[in-house]
Amino acid sequence: MLGRTLLTFLLIEASSYTATRALLQFTNRREVEEVHTVAGDGCVLIKVRAADTESLENFLMEIQELADVRSVRSYIALSTFLERGPSPD
């Protein structure tokens, strides 16, 4: 419906809090659906819905150009069986 059918989760590891804050600049992008700071291997998890692999690759290059970004791991969803927001109690 939106023309963005490539659902990808990006786990980003940065070496500084400044880099983590810089990643928040992507919250205004239409293809970005969620941004979370996380505990564990990475520091930021971004849910992206891109139009195609080329647009995803361009988005990844923008992230990798940020200072202190150590790594970006991409997890492309092949099928979605459940996707919903919070439910009321």
C-alpha atoms as a printed R data frame, in Angstrom:
   type eleno elety resid chain resno      x       y      z
1  ATOM     1    CA   MET     A     1  0.000   0.000  0.000
2  ATOM     2    CA   LEU     A     2  2.836   2.400  0.826
3  ATOM     3    CA   GLY     A     3  5.221   0.943 -1.717
4  ATOM     4    CA   ARG     A     4  7.653   0.011  1.050
5  ATOM     5    CA   THR     A     5  7.543  -3.770  1.387
6  ATOM     6    CA   LEU     A     6 11.086  -4.593  2.534
7  ATOM     7    CA   LEU     A     7 10.841  -4.854  6.332
8  ATOM     8    CA   THR     A     8 14.229  -4.787  8.045
9  ATOM     9    CA   PHE     A     9 15.430  -4.528 11.620
10 ATOM    10    CA   LEU     A    10 18.807  -2.859 12.106
11 ATOM    11    CA   LEU     A    11 20.885  -3.507 15.209
12 ATOM    12    CA   ILE     A    12 23.481  -0.766 15.478
13 ATOM    13    CA   GLU     A    13 26.522  -0.755 17.715
14 ATOM    14    CA   ALA     A    14 28.164   2.584 18.434
15 ATOM    15    CA   SER     A    15 31.241   3.402 20.466
16 ATOM    16    CA   SER     A    16 29.899   6.584 22.031
17 ATOM    17    CA   TYR     A    17 26.732   8.090 23.401
18 ATOM    18    CA   THR     A    18 27.178  10.912 20.874
19 ATOM    19    CA   ALA     A    19 26.762   8.392 18.044
20 ATOM    20    CA   THR     A    20 23.677   6.961 19.723
21 ATOM    21    CA   ARG     A    21 22.174  10.452 19.908
22 ATOM    22    CA   ALA     A    22 23.083  11.076 16.245
23 ATOM    23    CA   LEU     A    23 21.051   8.014 15.265
24 ATOM    24    CA   LEU     A    24 17.942   9.779 16.569
25 ATOM    25    CA   GLN     A    25 18.135  12.089 13.536
26 ATOM    26    CA   PHE     A    26 16.595   9.228 11.545
27 ATOM    27    CA   THR     A    27 13.299   9.409 13.450
28 ATOM    28    CA   ASN     A    28 11.993  11.941 10.925
29 ATOM    29    CA   ARG     A    29 12.456   9.566  7.971
30 ATOM    30    CA   ARG     A    30  9.278   8.059  6.493
31 ATOM    31    CA   GLU     A    31 10.804   4.594  6.126
32 ATOM    32    CA   VAL     A    32 11.704   4.466  9.835
33 ATOM    33    CA   GLU     A    33  8.846   2.991 11.863
34 ATOM    34    CA   GLU     A    34 10.511   2.505 15.259
35 ATOM    35    CA   VAL     A    35 13.716   3.482 17.058
36 ATOM    36    CA   HIS     A    36 14.712   1.896 20.367
37 ATOM    37    CA   THR     A    37 17.781   2.075 22.557
38 ATOM    38    CA   VAL     A    38 18.524  -1.457 23.738
39 ATOM    39    CA   ALA     A    39 20.675  -3.398 26.171
40 ATOM    40    CA   GLY     A    40 22.852  -6.216 24.894
41 ATOM    41    CA   ASP     A    41 25.049  -6.517 21.821
42 ATOM    42    CA   GLY     A    42 23.909  -3.305 20.146
43 ATOM    43    CA   CYS     A    43 22.787   0.064 21.415
44 ATOM    44    CA   VAL     A    44 20.049   1.072 18.948
45 ATOM    45    CA   LEU     A    45 17.407  -1.006 17.172
46 ATOM    46    CA   ILE     A    46 15.670   0.577 14.172
47 ATOM    47    CA   LYS     A    47 12.671  -0.876 12.330
48 ATOM    48    CA   VAL     A    48 12.805   0.177  8.673
49 ATOM    49    CA   ARG     A    49 10.296  -0.425  5.896
50 ATOM    50    CA   ALA     A    50 12.100   0.308  2.627
51 ATOM    51    CA   ALA     A    51 10.854   0.283 -0.957
52 ATOM    52    CA   ASP     A    52 13.580  -2.043 -2.223
53 ATOM    53    CA   THR     A    53 17.112  -3.260 -1.577
54 ATOM    54    CA   GLU     A    54 18.642  -0.206 -3.235
55 ATOM    55    CA   SER     A    55 16.847   2.219 -0.915
56 ATOM    56    CA   LEU     A    56 17.751   0.043  2.076
57 ATOM    57    CA   GLU     A    57 21.394   0.050  1.001
58 ATOM    58    CA   ASN     A    58 21.379   3.850  0.691
59 ATOM    59    CA   PHE     A    59 19.866   4.131  4.168
60 ATOM    60    CA   LEU     A    60 22.521   1.780  5.574
61 ATOM    61    CA   MET     A    61 25.281   3.871  4.004
62 ATOM    62    CA   GLU     A    62 23.937   6.983  5.729
63 ATOM    63    CA   ILE     A    63 24.082   5.228  9.097
64 ATOM    64    CA   GLN     A    64 27.567   3.837  8.491
65 ATOM    65    CA   GLU     A    65 28.850   7.333  7.667
66 ATOM    66    CA   LEU     A    66 28.111   8.521 11.204
67 ATOM    67    CA   ALA     A    67 31.163   8.893 13.404
68 ATOM    68    CA   ASP     A    68 31.602   6.175 16.046
69 ATOM    69    CA   VAL     A    69 29.183   3.683 14.452
70 ATOM    70    CA   ARG     A    70 31.009   0.384 14.857
71 ATOM    71    CA   SER     A    71 28.635  -2.013 13.133
72 ATOM    72    CA   VAL     A    72 25.191  -2.365 11.624
73 ATOM    73    CA   ARG     A    73 23.527  -5.768 11.493
74 ATOM    74    CA   SER     A    74 20.537  -6.126  9.191
75 ATOM    75    CA   TYR     A    75 17.727  -8.616  9.736
76 ATOM    76    CA   ILE     A    76 15.351  -8.727  6.767
77 ATOM    77    CA   ALA     A    77 11.901 -10.148  7.527
78 ATOM    78    CA   LEU     A    78 10.860 -12.859  5.071
79 ATOM    79    CA   SER     A    79  7.326 -13.269  6.439
80 ATOM    80    CA   THR     A    80  5.275 -11.455  9.054
81 ATOM    81    CA   PHE     A    81  2.819 -13.550 11.036
82 ATOM    82    CA   LEU     A    82  1.836 -11.001 13.664
83 ATOM    83    CA   GLU     A    83  2.299  -7.259 13.856
84 ATOM    84    CA   ARG     A    84  0.296  -5.147 16.272
85 ATOM    85    CA   GLY     A    85  0.613  -2.339 18.750
86 ATOM    86    CA   PRO     A    86  0.002  -2.501 22.499
87 ATOM    87    CA   SER     A    87 -3.316  -3.963 23.589
88 ATOM    88    CA   PRO     A    88 -5.454  -2.458 26.368
89 ATOM    89    CA   ASP     A    89 -5.590  -4.306 29.685
